Each structure stands twice: as C-alpha cells, then as structure tokens.
Amino acid sequence: MSTNEAITRLGVAVSALGDVDVSAWSDDMLKDQLTELSSALVELDAVLSRVADGIRARGLRIEEPVSA
C-alpha cells in the first residue's frame, strides 16, 4: 500500500469512528454490543500504539495540531 493510500484509509477510519455516538444507543443496545465494541477498541488501541511507537522509534514526536 502506498503512503497516500494509507493516509487516505486512516482518514476514512477516523471519519467512521467520528460517526459512532454511543450516547444515542439504548442501554440494551450498548450492552448487546459491548463485547464486540470492546474488542474493536482494544485492537484499535494496539494498532495505534504500534504506529506511534514506530514513529517515536525514529526519533520523531507526535504532536496535536495547533488550532487556528
């Protein structure tokens, strides 16, 4: 996968996650989906940590963009 494709796919993933609003889910729906949601969040955390560690291992910093 090219760098541009990877960045595009990351943007799509961020957009999809931005659409998740568990506050709009009923308690029953959230309880029904909690195992699957938890697994996805743990997996996502592991992948993000791996990517961030790879960046830091190259001596670079990850910084939040400064708002204008």
Residue pairs with C-beta under 8 A, 6 or more apart in sequence:
1 9
22 30
22 37
25 33
30 37
52 62
55 62
56 62
